[in-house]
Amino acid sequence: MQVFVYRSVRKQGAYLYVSRRDAFDAVPPPILQSLGRLDFALEFELTPDRKLAREDAATVLQHLKERGFHLQLPPNTNFDPMTDDWGTDA
């Protein structure tokens, strides 16, 4: 499947995948509004076995077929290592 990827200008690290160029009609308005302006980033052929940096290709394909879009959000950068259980308490 041919995939078109757009970068959110407002939300650093957020990317929107669609199966037709500039086809945002399937994306709910609140999502589009939260992303702000979208800049075209790249176009490529996506297959289930293709390796993607942060996403599972099969999941992206499934979302494109079922929803008409896939939203990739940045990894959680609010991780605080001091909140984990380090197993040092007696």
C-alpha positions in Angstrom: 0.0 0.0 0.0 1.3 3.5 -0.8 1.5 5.6 2.3 1.8 9.4 2.7 3.3 10.7 6.0 2.8 14.2 7.4 4.7 15.8 10.3 2.8 17.9 12.8 4.2 21.4 13.2 2.5 21.9 16.5 3.2 18.6 18.2 6.9 17.7 18.0 7.4 14.0 17.0 3.8 13.4 15.9 3.2 12.0 12.4 0.0 11.2 10.5 -0.1 8.4 8.0 -2.8 8.3 5.2 -3.2 6.2 2.1 -3.9 9.1 -0.3 -2.0 12.3 -0.5 -3.7 15.2 1.4 -6.7 12.9 2.2 -7.5 13.9 5.8 -11.3 13.4 5.5 -11.1 10.2 7.7 -9.2 11.9 10.5 -11.5 13.2 13.3 -11.5 17.0 13.5 -10.3 17.1 17.1 -7.2 15.2 16.1 -6.5 17.4 13.1 -7.0 20.5 15.3 -4.6 19.2 18.0 -1.9 18.5 15.3 -2.1 21.9 13.8 -0.5 22.5 10.4 0.7 19.3 8.8 3.8 19.3 6.5 4.3 16.5 4.0 7.2 14.4 5.1 7.5 11.3 2.9 5.8 8.8 0.6 6.6 5.1 0.5 5.3 1.6 -0.2 4.3 0.0 3.1 4.2 -3.8 3.4 3.5 -5.9 6.5 7.1 -7.0 6.7 8.7 -3.5 6.3 10.7 -2.3 9.2 9.6 1.1 10.6 11.6 3.1 13.1 8.8 3.5 15.8 5.8 1.6 14.5 4.8 -1.9 13.6 4.0 -2.0 9.9 1.2 -4.5 10.3 -0.5 -2.2 12.8 -0.1 0.8 10.6 -1.6 -1.1 7.7 -4.5 -2.3 9.8 -5.3 1.2 11.1 -5.1 2.6 7.5 -7.6 0.0 6.3 -10.0 0.2 9.3 -9.8 3.9 10.2 -8.3 5.5 7.1 -5.4 7.0 9.0 -2.7 6.1 11.6 -1.4 8.6 14.2 2.2 8.1 15.4 2.8 10.0 18.7 6.2 10.7 20.2 7.5 8.4 22.8 6.7 9.4 26.4 9.4 11.8 27.4 8.0 12.4 30.9 9.5 9.3 32.3 10.9 9.7 35.8 13.3 6.9 36.7 12.8 7.7 40.4 9.2 6.5 40.3 10.2 2.9 39.3 10.5 0.2 41.9 14.2 -0.6 42.0 13.7 -3.4 44.4 16.1 -1.8 47.0 13.6 -1.4 49.8 14.0 -3.8 52.6 
